Amino acid sequence: MLYGHLPPLRAVVVVLAVLIGAYGLEPGALTTVLLLIMYATARYAAVTGLAWFRFTRRRMRGITPVKLLDDTRMLAFQRVTLRICVPRENTLEVVDKTFIGGRYQTSVELGGAEVETKTRGGRKTYMLSGFASRDAASGAEMSTIRCRMRSRGDGWATVQERFVDPDDPDTLVERNILERPEEANVVVTRYFKKTGEDVETAYQKAMASVN
């Protein structure tokens, strides 16, 4: 081991001090001092490198290999399901389920006043409202859910617009809009296919296939 055969750094420093005090900086003594300095530097690097290597090996023992998802599981991982219903007159309920975000439910009264609503974490609130209208481009009936983020200041809001594609009755168009003061809106559009399967059962199967 390095610790057993090489003198410690303190001993090297003591020898250097003795040599300089006894012989001054004569050429022979100066050469010896330089050699000892080089040796001390090399020894320090070797001991430090060995300690780092051992420390890294100990940490690597506790690391498990990452299991990548194949194409089938990745589709289940990325899958988003929506369940939209009208439990009461003029009330819209949307349940959004994803693998990462889990289950998120939004209920809003269409045409009603803004309602103070807590975020999922419960630390902040926003003003929730909803109304029915028609899509300007297609003329399809459209539901809109608006969240005014008052904690960020005036002009900040998120808007979700949903309507059925007039050319494909099995396709739902969802338009997500971020409104910002004095800046252009950010728009993300998603498309959902209508299925005859039970959403809750499909969601459980997707989670089971990933685990």
C-alpha positions as a printed NumPy array, in Angstrom:
array([[  0.   ,   0.   ,   0.   ],
       [  1.139,   3.532,  -0.628],
       [  0.778,   4.495,   3.008],
       [  3.132,   1.678,   4.087],
       [  6.066,   2.266,   1.747],
       [  6.198,   6.003,   1.024],
       [  7.078,   8.573,   3.71 ],
       [  4.326,  11.063,   4.544],
       [  4.277,  14.581,   3.213],
       [  5.164,  16.058,   6.614],
       [  8.434,  14.1  ,   6.664],
       [  9.333,  15.449,   3.227],
       [  8.751,  19.015,   4.409],
       [ 10.925,  18.46 ,   7.495],
       [ 13.774,  17.057,   5.365],
       [ 13.538,  20.03 ,   3.009],
       [ 13.759,  22.457,   5.899],
       [ 16.798,  20.661,   7.365],
       [ 18.63 ,  20.591,   4.005],
       [ 18.039,  24.273,   3.304],
       [ 19.055,  25.242,   6.844],
       [ 22.246,  23.174,   6.77 ],
       [ 23.494,  23.733,   3.216],
       [ 21.641,  26.812,   2.009],
       [ 20.724,  26.912,  -1.674],
       [ 23.849,  25.332,  -3.139],
       [ 23.43 ,  23.614,  -6.54 ],
       [ 23.584,  20.095,  -5.079],
       [ 21.224,  20.849,  -2.251],
       [ 18.905,  22.751,  -4.595],
       [ 18.703,  19.729,  -6.911],
       [ 17.853,  17.488,  -3.969],
       [ 15.176,  19.917,  -2.802],
       [ 13.58 ,  19.998,  -6.264],
       [ 13.591,  16.195,  -6.467],
       [ 11.94 ,  15.953,  -3.063],
       [  9.311,  18.491,  -4.061],
       [  8.542,  16.511,  -7.223],
       [  8.332,  13.33 ,  -5.172],
       [  6.002,  14.92 ,  -2.633],
       [  3.735,  16.194,  -5.412],
       [  3.61 ,  12.798,  -7.128],
       [  2.908,  11.044,  -3.83 ],
       [  0.071,  13.419,  -2.985],
       [ -1.485,  12.913,  -6.426],
       [ -1.196,   9.118,  -6.126],
       [ -2.753,   8.963,  -2.639],
       [ -5.552,  11.392,  -3.586],
       [ -6.283,   9.519,  -6.809],
       [ -6.436,   6.191,  -4.978],
       [ -8.811,   7.61 ,  -2.373],
       [-11.058,   9.038,  -5.095],
       [-11.061,   5.689,  -6.925],
       [-12.071,   3.796,  -3.783],
       [-14.768,   6.331,  -2.971],
       [-16.186,   6.104,  -6.504],
       [-16.241,   2.301,  -6.371],
       [-18.161,   2.336,  -3.106],
       [-20.766,   4.695,  -4.562],
       [-21.116,   2.675,  -7.76 ],
       [-22.039,  -0.429,  -5.785],
       [-25.296,   1.17 ,  -4.693],
       [-26.356,   2.24 ,  -8.185],
       [-28.814,   0.008, -10.001],
       [-28.982,  -0.067, -13.799],
       [-31.72 ,   2.012, -15.412],
       [-34.37 ,  -0.017, -17.204],
       [-35.37 ,   1.727, -20.407],
       [-38.932,   1.522, -21.666],
       [-39.553,  -0.269, -24.934],
       [-41.89 ,   1.225, -27.547],
       [-44.999,  -0.413, -26.12 ],
       [-44.362,   0.778, -22.576],
       [-43.308,   4.222, -23.78 ],
       [-46.693,   4.644, -25.478],
       [-48.404,   3.757, -22.202],
       [-46.039,   6.132, -20.359],
       [-46.932,   9.021, -22.678],
       [-50.634,   8.243, -22.867],
       [-53.157,  10.893, -21.861],
       [-56.81 ,  10.059, -21.328],
       [-59.718,  12.468, -20.966],
       [-63.147,  11.797, -19.51 ],
       [-65.598,  14.607, -20.183],
       [-69.131,  14.635, -18.848],
       [-71.945,  16.95 , -17.802],
       [-73.022,  15.731, -14.336],
       [-75.5  ,  18.592, -13.926],
       [-77.044,  21.176, -16.169],
       [-74.493,  23.804, -17.262],
       [-71.725,  22.017, -15.345],
       [-68.709,  20.611, -17.191],
       [-66.422,  18.034, -15.606],
       [-63.075,  17.052, -17.156],
       [-60.82 ,  14.323, -15.763],
       [-57.284,  14.317, -17.16 ],
       [-55.128,  11.245, -16.468],
       [-51.431,  10.801, -17.222],
       [-48.72 ,   8.477, -15.939],
       [-46.617,  11.351, -14.56 ],
       [-49.309,  13.735, -13.323],
       [-51.826,  11.15 , -12.208],
       [-55.517,  12.083, -12.065],
       [-56.622,  15.717, -12.225],
       [-60.275,  16.725, -12.166],
       [-61.729,  20.095, -13.13 ],
       [-65.374,  21.01 , -12.59 ],
       [-66.706,  24.353, -13.752],
       [-70.116,  25.951, -14.2  ],
       [-70.53 ,  27.157, -17.772],
       [-71.62 ,  30.768, -17.907],
       [-71.17 ,  31.214, -14.168],
       [-69.07 ,  33.693, -12.232],
       [-65.39 ,  33.223, -11.492],
       [-64.721,  30.859,  -8.603],
       [-61.634,  30.965,  -6.413],
       [-59.94 ,  27.564,  -6.702],
       [-56.836,  26.113,  -5.054],
       [-54.006,  24.644,  -7.1  ],
       [-53.186,  20.956,  -6.805],
       [-50.523,  21.724,  -4.217],
       [-52.93 ,  23.889,  -2.242],
       [-50.491,  26.752,  -1.729],
       [-51.874,  29.136,  -4.335],
       [-55.27 ,  30.009,  -5.76 ],
       [-56.573,  31.037,  -9.158],
       [-59.889,  32.244, -10.527],
       [-61.742,  29.55 , -12.501],
       [-64.538,  30.19 , -14.983],
       [-66.088,  28.505, -18.01 ],
       [-68.42 ,  29.233, -20.872],
       [-69.731,  27.745, -24.109],
       [-69.145,  29.309, -27.523],
       [-68.218,  28.353, -31.087],
       [-64.814,  27.853, -32.651],
       [-64.058,  30.786, -34.931],
       [-62.466,  28.665, -37.662],
       [-64.743,  25.622, -37.834],
       [-67.928,  26.945, -36.253],
       [-68.118,  23.885, -34.006],
       [-69.624,  24.124, -30.542],
       [-66.802,  24.677, -28.071],
       [-66.33 ,  24.634, -24.317],
       [-63.812,  26.986, -22.736],
       [-62.231,  26.787, -19.296],
       [-60.303,  29.861, -18.192],
       [-57.915,  30.078, -15.233],
       [-56.907,  33.604, -14.31 ],
       [-53.588,  33.413, -12.454],
       [-53.935,  36.422, -10.214],
       [-50.858,  35.455,  -8.169],
       [-48.724,  36.311, -11.223],
       [-50.409,  39.625, -11.806],
       [-52.83 ,  41.135, -14.299],
       [-52.979,  39.626, -17.757],
       [-51.815,  36.109, -16.857],
       [-54.23 ,  33.285, -17.654],
       [-54.496,  29.8  , -19.122],
       [-57.34 ,  28.851, -21.442],
       [-58.496,  25.38 , -22.511],
       [-60.742,  25.182, -25.554],
       [-62.268,  21.846, -26.582],
       [-64.475,  20.992, -29.538],
       [-65.215,  18.026, -31.796],
       [-63.591,  18.127, -35.211],
       [-66.43 ,  18.738, -37.729],
       [-64.646,  16.543, -40.294],
       [-64.068,  13.66 , -37.86 ],
       [-66.669,  13.132, -35.123],
       [-64.313,  10.743, -33.291],
       [-61.608,  13.404, -32.854],
       [-61.584,  15.92 , -30.016],
       [-59.479,  19.041, -30.496],
       [-57.994,  20.574, -27.337],
       [-56.329,  23.966, -27.584],
       [-54.249,  25.128, -24.598],
       [-53.449,  28.835, -24.543],
       [-51.147,  30.737, -22.207],
       [-51.97 ,  34.447, -22.09 ],
       [-49.212,  36.812, -20.983],
       [-49.234,  40.598, -20.624],
       [-47.575,  42.442, -23.518],
       [-46.439,  39.168, -25.129],
       [-47.82 ,  36.822, -27.748],
       [-49.939,  33.921, -26.582],
       [-48.426,  30.444, -26.403],
       [-50.711,  27.877, -28.044],
       [-50.422,  24.073, -27.821],
       [-52.982,  21.89 , -29.612],
       [-53.671,  18.247, -28.776],
       [-55.908,  15.744, -30.534],
       [-57.785,  12.914, -28.819],
       [-59.446,   9.897, -30.4  ],
       [-62.758,   8.67 , -29.055],
       [-62.701,   5.059, -27.93 ],
       [-65.331,   2.637, -26.759],
       [-63.221,   1.342, -23.889],
       [-63.775,   2.123, -20.248],
       [-61.345,   4.913, -19.361],
       [-60.713,   3.814, -15.792],
       [-59.944,   0.222, -16.83 ],
       [-57.674,   1.396, -19.653],
       [-55.776,   3.672, -17.288],
       [-55.174,   0.857, -14.794],
       [-53.937,  -1.42 , -17.58 ],
       [-51.537,   1.249, -18.797],
       [-50.094,   1.732, -15.325],
       [-49.705,  -2.037, -14.886],
       [-47.823,  -2.383, -18.169],
       [-45.281,   0.273, -17.155],
       [-44.627,  -1.121, -13.656]])
